[in-house]
Amino acid sequence: MSQSNEKNGAEIILDHLIGQKVPYMIGVCGHGDVGLMDAALDRKERFGTISVHNEQTAGFMADAYYRVSRQPLATFTSVGPGSISIQVAIANAMFDSSAVFAITGNIPTQQFNRMPFQEIGTHYQADFPSAMRPYVKRSFQATRADMLPSMMRHAYSAMMSGKIGPVHLDVPLNVFNETTSETPEFSEEWRENVSQKPAADPASLARAIEMLLKAERPVIIAGNGALGERIEDDLIKLARMLHIPVASTAQGKGVIDETDPLCLGPLGRDGVYPSNRATRGCDVVLALGTRFGDRSSSSWRPGATHNIPPQKLIHVDIDPNQFGRNYPPALGIVASARTFVQQLLAALADRQNDVARSIESRKSWSEGWQGWKRQWDLDVYAGANRGDVPIHPDRILGELTKALPHDAIIAADIGMNHTWIVQQWRVRSGGVLVQSGGLASMGMGVCGALGAKLAAPDKVVVSFSGDGGFMMHANAVATAVEYGLPVIWVVMNNCGYVSIRDLQRGFYGREYATRFRIEKTGELHSTDYAMMARSMGADGVRVDHPDQLGAALQAAIASGRPTVLDVRTEPDVKRLTTAVLDFPPLLGSAPNYDPDPVR
C-alpha cells in the first residue's frame, strides 16, 4: 500500500479503470502481476477480480462481455507463458472489433536485457509489446510509474475511438509497486466532448439516395460494423420506408430481428438461400460495416453471392481501408453505419412521393425475394422434429428454438455446430449471438458464454459447441461453478473435428487425423462430458435420444446451475448449401440448393 499522498503503479491503473466504469478484471495469477492483484484487494468493493484457469478464458470472457454490454473489461496475465497464452483471445477481439484492455506483467526494469526467468528478449529487452503488436490497436509499455496516468488515458481512448479494438499495457513487475505523485484523477472531460461517429458528406448522401431510389432490385447488407453500433431500430425503419430487404453477413447476424419479414438472413457459404439469391440477383447493394470477407462473399467467386460489378456497390464503413479491398465501390462513404442510416431517414422523410414511386416500380422484385423466403423456410426447417439416433443437428436446433426464450444469448463456438447455428438459429430482438468471426477461434463459444452471463445475469445464456472446442476449453465449467454463473453448455458430441473432416472428404475423398480414435483399434472414442462436468461441481446430462433433449434444456434453465448437456450427435449429415467456399487452388463444391437460379 502506498503512502496517502502518492499512488503506486497498480493503484493508478485500477483507479483509472474504476473511473471509466470498468467493473472487472479477469485473469490468471503469476509473479509478474501480483502487485496488481494486491491493489485490487483494497478495491474489491468497487472493482471485481475474477480468477480463471486459462488465460484464453479470460480474454474470451472479456471479449464476450463487451459484445453483450458494450462496456469493456480488463484482463491481467503474468510474464512469459501466461501472457503468450492470451494472445489468441486478444487477436480474436481485434479481428471482430471488440474492446479488451489487456494488462500484462513483465520482468523488473532492473533486469532488462539480462535474460532472467521468462524474459522475451531475443531482439529487444522485455519485448512483449512487439509480440502483441499484430493483435491490438496500440501497445504501451510503462517503464516508470509516472508514465501510467497518460498511458491509461491514451490506451482507453485508442480502444474506444473509431473502429473499436483491444489495447495492450505492459507493466514491469517493479512499476506495479513503485510510487509517484504524478497521479491526476480520471476526468470525463478528456472524452465526453469528442464526436466518434463520422457522417456522410452532403454530396455522397444525395448520390446514395438517388442510387437507391432508382434501383430496380436493391438489397441492404449489414455486417459486424453495423451490428456493433446496434442500429436495429433505425435499420428496420429504413428498410420499411424503402421496402428493401436486409441481408447480413454471418458475423452481422442479429443486426435486426431475424423473424422480421424484411430480413433475408445471413449470406455466404454458411448462409441461407434468400440472402444469397437476392445478393447475386440484385442491381444495387447498400453495404453497412462489412469488409466482404471470403466466407460472406463465397470466396469472391462471381455469381455465387455477389456480381460486383456490374452490380453497383454503395459501401459505408468507418474504416476507409475497407474500400476497394475486395470489390470496387460505385460509391464509398467513410461514416458510422448508424449515423449514415439516420441521415438517410432524415433526408428521405421529405421525399415520400419519390419513395412510393420507387417501391411501386419494383413489385416483381419484392414478390421474388418474399417467395424465396417462404420456400427456404419450408425446406430448411423440415427436419426440426426428426427422430434420428444419434441426434441429427436439425433436431438439436429445433429443440433449442422451442426451449430458449426470445432474448436468449447463444455463444457459438467454431466447428460443425457453427454452420448449423448460422443457418437455422434466428436471433430475435433482445437476443444476441456471440461468435468468433474473423479469426474463427475455437473457445470463444465455450468461454465467452461466461462473459455473456456476467454481462447479462438475468438472461438465459447457452454455449453451443462441438466436442473438439469444448475439450480444449472445458476449464470454463469450473470457473462457472466458482463464480455462480449458470451457463448451459450444449455440446454436439460427434467424436471429432467433423467440419474439417468434411472438408477433407470434399477435397480429397478421404479423411485422416480429424476423428477421435483409439490408435490401436481405430475405434471412435468419446469423452463423457457429462461426467466431466459433474467432477467440476456442475450438473452434467448425457442426451442420447432426441426426445430427451427438450426436457434436458428446460431442466437446465430451471435449475439455475451450470450445466453441460453431452448431446450424442450424428456426424455423417449434410446440410443445404446455397453458396460456395474455395481454398485455392481447391475449389468448393457447387450449392446443393438453388430452386430459382439467376438466369
N, C-alpha and C positions, 0 to 999 in steps of 0.2 A: 504494500500500500504506500503510495507516495505521500509527501508532505501536503498540507492543506492548500498551500499557495502554488503548488505545481501538480502536474499530472505526468504519469509515465506513458510510454507509447501505447500500451494496451488500453489504458483508460481513454486516451484521446480517440482511438479507433472506435471503441464501443460507445462513447458518448456521442460521437458524430452519427453512428448508425441509429442510436436511440432518437437523436434529433430528427433524423429522416424517417422516423416511424417504422424502421425495420424491426420486426418483432422477434426474430430468432436468428441464431446462427447454428449450423448443422455441420458436424464433422467427426473426426477421429483424433483422439489424443496422441501426443508424441512429444518428445523432449523439445522440439522446436517451437511448439505453441503453448507450452504450459503457462507462460506469463499471461497470454490472452485468456486462458481458462480461469486463472486466478482472479483477474479483474472482472470476469463475467460473474463469478460467485458473489461479489459485492453488489452486483446489479441484478440479481436473479428475480427481484420483484418487478423489475421494469423490462427485463430482456431475457428471453428464453434460450437455453442451450440444450441442443439435442445431440446425444452421442449415438452414433450408428456403428455398424460392424464392417463397413467397407466404404472407402472414400467415394466411389462412384454412386453409392446410395445417397450420400449427402448431396452431390451435385444434381442428381436426377430429382431428388425431393425439392430442392430449391428452384429448379427449372419449372417443375410442375406447379409449385406454389404460385410462381409469378403468372403462369398461363391462366390459372383459375382466378386469382385475386388482383392481378396487375400491380402487386406490391412485391419488390424484390426481397430476397433473403441473402444472408452472408453464409459462406462456408469457411471452415477452418481445417487445415491439414498441416502436418509436420513436414520437416525437411526430408528430402530424398524420396524413398518409395511411396510415402504417404501422399505427397503432392503429385508425384508422377501418376499415381492411380486415379486421381480425379480428372485427369486431362480429357478422357473420353466424354465424361458428362459435361464438362465445360465446353468442349467442342460441339457437343450436341446443342447446347444453348446458343452458341454462336451461329450454327447453321440455321436454326429456326427462329432467330431474332428474339431470344428470351433473355431476361435480365438475371444475372447471378453476380454477387460481389464475392469473388474468390480470394481469401486471405491464406497465404502460405507462409509457414515458418522457414527460417533458413539458419545457417550456421552463424555464430557470432562474428561481427566485423573484425574482431581482433584475430580471427583465424582465417580470414580470407586468403586464398591462394596458397595455403599450407596443406591443402587436401586432407582435412580432418574427416572424421566419420560422416559420410553421406554428402559431402560437398560435390556438386556438379561443377567442375572447374577445369575441364579439359581445354577449353578455348578462352574462357574468361572466368574470373573468380566469382563464386556463388551465383552461377549463371542460370538460375531457374527462370528469370524473366524471358530469356531467349527461348527456353523450352515452351513457354506459354504463348509467345507472340502470335503464332498462327491461329490460336483458338479464342482470342479476346480482342475487343476493340482497342484496348490500351493496357499496357503492363507497367506498373510502377514498382520501384524498389526504394525503400526508405532506409538509408544508412545512418541516420540520426533521428532522434525523437522529434526535434524541432521541424523536420520536413513533413511530418504527418498531417498537421492541420490543413495545409494547402493540398496535399496529395489526396486526402479523403474527399475534399470538396471537388477537386478536378475529376477524380475517379468516378464519383457518384454522378456528376454531370455528364461525363462521357457515356456512362452506362445508359442513362435515361434520355439522351438527346438524339434527335434524328432517328436513324434506324436502330432500334433497341438491340443491345447485346451485352454479353458479360464483360467484366473488367477484372483485373488481377492486381493485388497488392502483395508484394513480397517483403517480409519483415524479418531481419536477422534477430536471433534469439535475444541478444542484449538490448535491442531497441525496444522490445516489449517492456523492458524493466527500467530503462533509463528515463529520467525525468527532465522536464523542460517547463519553462514559464511561457513558452510560445504556444498557448492553448486557447485561441479565440473560440467562443461558443458558436455552435451552428446557428446560422440565421437564414430564414427562408428568403430573405431579400436577394440572395445571390441568384435564385432561380425563378421566383414567383412572377416576375415581370417579363420573362423571356418567352416569346411565342415559339412553339415547337412544331406547328402544323402548317407547312407551306401550302399556298393556294395556287391555282392556275392563273396565268395572266389572262386579261380580258380577251385578247385575240384568239388564244388557244381554246378558251372556253367556248367562244362563239363558233369556232370551227368544229369543235366536237359536237355541239348541239346540232349543227346543220348536217353533219355526217350521220348522226343517229336518226334525225327526222326523215332523212332521205333514204335511209336503209330499207331494203325490201325484206331482209332476213337477219335482223340484228340479234346478237347474244351478248350477255354480260358474263364475264369470267371473274370470279373473286378468289384471290389467293390468300396465303398466310398473312401477308401485309394488311389486307382488309380485315381478316379475322382478328388480328391483334388490336385493331382500332375499334372493335366492337361496333360495327356500323349497321347492325341488323335492322334497326328501325328505319334509318334513313334509306338503306338499300332497298328494303321492301317498298317504301313509299315511291322511290324512283321506278322500280320495276312495275309497280301497279300503275303509276302515272303514264308510263310509256307502253305498258303491256309487253315488256321484253323479258324473256326467260333468263334465269340466273343459273349458271353452272359454277362449280367451284373446282379448284384443284383438290387432290386428296388431302393436302395439308391445310387447305382452307375449309375443309368440311365442317359444317355447323355455322358458317358465316350468316346464314339465315335458317329459319326453321325448315327442315327438310321435308316436312309434310305440306308445306305451302304449295298451292297449285302452280306457282311460278318457278318453283325450284326444280331444276333438272337433275341435280345431284352431282357427284364428283366425276371428273373426266380422266382420261388417260388409261394406262394398262390395267389398273385395278378399279377403274371407274364403271359407270353404268351406261346403258345404251342411249337413253335420251340425251345425255350430255355429249357423248362422242358423236352421235349422229347429227345433233344440232351444230356443234362447233366445226364439223367438217363440211357442213352444208350451208353455213351462213355466209353473208357477204360483208358484214361489219362486226368486229369484235371490240367491245369495250373491256379492257383488262385492267383490273384494280389490284395492285400489290402482288403480282406474281412474276417470277423470273423465267417462266416457261422452261422448267427443267425437263429432263428426259422422261421421267415417269409420267408426268402430267401431259406431255406432248407426244407420247408414243415414239420416243427417241427421234423426234423431229422428222419422222417418215412422212412425206407429203401424202395427204389424203387419208391418213389414219385417224388423226384427231384434228389437225389443222391443215389449211391450204393458204398459208400466208407467204407471199402474195399468191394469187390475185386478191384474196380476202384483204380487206382494209383493217389495220390494227390501230386502235386508239389505246396507247399504253400509258397508264398512270402509275407512277411509283415514286416513293420518297427518295429512292436511291438512283441517281442518274446513271450509275454503272450498269444497270439492267437493260437500258435501251439499246437495241441493236445487238444484244449478245447472241440471241438465237433467231429472232425474226426482225425484219425491218419494219419500224412503225410508220404508218401513214401520218401519225401524229403522236409524239412523245411529250408527256407533261410531267414535270417534277412537281409532285404535290402529295399531300396526305390523302389517302383514299377517302376518309370521312369528309375532309374539307371539300374535296372535289365533288363528291356526291351532293353535299349541301349546296354547293354553288350551282350545280345543275338544277336542283329542286327550285331554288330561288329564281333562276333565270327562266325556267320553263313554266313557272306559275302564271306568267303574263302571256303565254303563247298556247292557250288551251285549244284554240281553233286549229293551229298547226299540228298540235299533238293528236287531236281527234282525226284529222285527215291522214296522218301517218299511220295510226292504228288501223283505220278503215282500209288502207291500201295493202295491208299485209295479212288479210284474213286467212288466206290459204296457208301461210307460214305458221300462224297460230294453231290452225287445225292440225298441221303436221306434227309439231312438237308435242301437242297435247295427246295426239294419238300414240306417239312413241312412248310417252309416259304410261299410258294405260296398258299397252301391250307388255311393256317391260315388267310392270308390277305384277301382272298376271303370271308371267313366266318365272321371274326370279324368286318369288315368294311361294311358288308351288310346293316346295319341299319343306315348309315350315313345320309340318306335323308328321313327317316321315318317321318310320319306326325302326330304321336300321340299327343293328348291333354289330360292331362298335358304332357309336353315335355319329351320324352324319353332321357336318358343320351347319347345314341348313337348319337342322332341328335345334342345334345349340343357339343359333341366332334367333330362331323363332321363340324359344323359351326365354331368352334374355329380353326380347321385346315385350313379352307378356308379363314378366315378373318385375321389371325395373320401372320406377316412376319416370315421368317425362323429364324431370330435371336431374336425372342421374348423371354422374360423371363416370365415363369409362376411360381408363388409361390403357391404351392398346400397345402391346409390345410388338416387336418386329418378327415376322415369320408368316407361316401359312395362315395363322389366325388373323393377321392384319389385313390380308386381302379380303377375307370374308367380312370383317367389320367395316371396312371402307365401302364395300359394295352393298351390304344388307342392313347395317345399323343406321337408323335415321336419328340424327341429332335434333332434338326439339328445343324450342326456346327455353332458356334456363339451364339446359344441359350443356355438357362440354365433352369433347373428345380430345384427350391428351395423347399425343403420339410423337414419335421421332420421325421427322420428315426428311430433312436434307442429309443427315448423317446416317439415318436408319440404324440406330444403335440399340442392340438388344440390352434390356434392363430398364429402359425408360418407362415401360408399362408396369413392370414388376415393382420398381422402387418409386416411380413417380406417383403412383397411387397414394403413397403415404403423404407426399407433399400436397396432393389434391385434397385429401381428407383433412389435413392440418388447416388448409385454406378455407374449406367449406365443411365444417364439422356436422352440420345439420343435413347434409345431402348423402345419398347412397353413393358410395364410390366402389367401383369394380375394376380390378386389374384383369385384363384379358390377354393371356399369353399362351405361347406354346411351351412344351416341356423343356425345350432347349434353352430358351431365355429364362424360364423360371429356375432351372437348375443352376444357372450362372449366378443368380441374384436372390436365392431363397433366404439369405440373411435378413431381407426386408421383413419377413414374418416375425422374427424375434424382436425387431425394433417396434413393430406394431403392438406386440404384446407388452413390451416395456413401457410404452407411452400411451397405451389405451386407445389405439387408433383402429376402429372396427372396419377395416378394409376387407373386401371379399376378393379372393384370387380365384378366377376361373381358368384352369389350366387345361388346354387342349392337349391331352397326352396321346401322342401318336408315335412315340418311340423314335424321335429323330429330328433332324433339321430338314423337314419334309419339303419346304418351299425350295430349298437348294437341290434336294433330291429330284424334284420335278423339273428343275432347270437342266440337271444332268440328263435326265431321260429325254427331254425335248431336244437338246442339242447333240447328245452323243448316243442316245438309245440305250444307255446303261447307267448304273449308279455305283458309287464307291465312297465309303467313309462319311456317309450322310445319315445313316441309321445307327441307333444304339444297339450293339450286339455283343454277345459273349464270343470272344475271339475264337476259342477252341471249337465251338459248335456252330457258330453262325446264328444262333437263336437270338431273336429280338429280346432286348432287356428293357424293363420299365421300372423305374424307382417308384416306390409307394409314397407319393407326395402328401397324401392324407396323413399317413403315419408320421412323416417328417414334420408336418405342421403341428401335430399333437405333441411331438417331442419338444417343440419350442414353446408350448403353452397355448397354442391356438386351437381352434376346432378344425378338424380335418374329416372330409367325407369323400369316399370313393363313389363315383357315379358310373355304373356300368350300363344301365339301360336308359333310353330316352325318357321313359315315363317317370324316372326318379328325379330328373333334373329340375323341373319346375318347383317341386316341393322342397328340394335342397336349396334352391335360390331363395325361396320365401322364408325358409327357416333361418338361413344365414342373415338375411336382412333383419328379421325379428330378433335375433339373438343379441345384436349389438356387440358382437365379439369378432376379433379377427378370425377369418375362416378361409380355408383352402378347399376348393372343390376340384378333385382329381377326376377329370372327365375323360373317360376312355374313348378316343376319337378315331374314326375310320381314316386311315392315311391315304388310301387309293381312291380319291374322289376328284372330279373335275368340276370346275365352276364355269359359268357362262363368261366368255371373254368378248369384249366389244372393241378392243384396240390392240396395240402391239407393244413389245419392248425388245429392243435389239441390244446386243453386246458385240459390236463389230470386232471381227468380221462375221460373227454369228448373228443370223437374223431370226427374230422371233417368229413364231407361227402366226398365221392369219387368224383373225377373230373367228370364233365358232358360233357367233350370234350376230346376224345382220339381216333382219327381215325386210328392211327397206333401204337398200344401198343407194348411195348417191349416184345419179346417172348423168 
